Amino acid sequence: MKITDPCGGLISFEGIDGAGKSTQIARACAWLRGHRREVVQTREPGGTPLGEKLRVLLLHDAMHLETEALLMFAARREHLAVCIEPALAAGKWVVTDRFSDATYAYQVGGRGLDADKCRHLEQWVHPHRQPDLTFLFDLDPAIAAARVAKAGAAPDRFEREQLEFFTQVRAAYLARAASAGDRFCVIDAAQSPEAIGAQVDAALSARFAP
């Protein structure tokens, strides 16, 4: 579906750690602003004062798998209530680094959370809200791990996971994309930033340009 009216929209960026989302998120925000959209850039977990506190716990504290999933959705509920829904109601565009697809990929695919539990949480927290467009940056986990290591930052507890974990996360992302192909734009993240950026621009133009 092409959105050409001045109403707001929700765009999410997904992919395993090291897939290179940050540069392209900035590019998408610039594209939207260049087309006279007011943009709110945000992230998950996080995006609100409470969400950022939960982010610290989620990225650094060991916890039970179901606790992890519940905290992810608690942060998401706050994110929707405080940031996303008010912005959309005001006609703004929201660009978020991760949304519920990440929970399916990391907690269901990577950690083995029961998919029905995740589905119930999603239906409870945002039964009528999905992104208008989701970019999935697909990348071989070995390449992604090399990028993360090269960046030199102290890894969080997700980034410290083994290659098999990210292989499962990647597979879950691709399965999710296949089940909602009208929403997803899957991009080969092994390409140059310039090539990826051109595909991001093209997808935005096809979906949202007047």
Summary of the structure (lengths in Angstrom):
residues: 210
radius of gyration: 16.3
end to end distance: 12.9
largest distance: 47.2
contacts: 672
relative contact order: 0.21
helix: 56%
strand: 13%
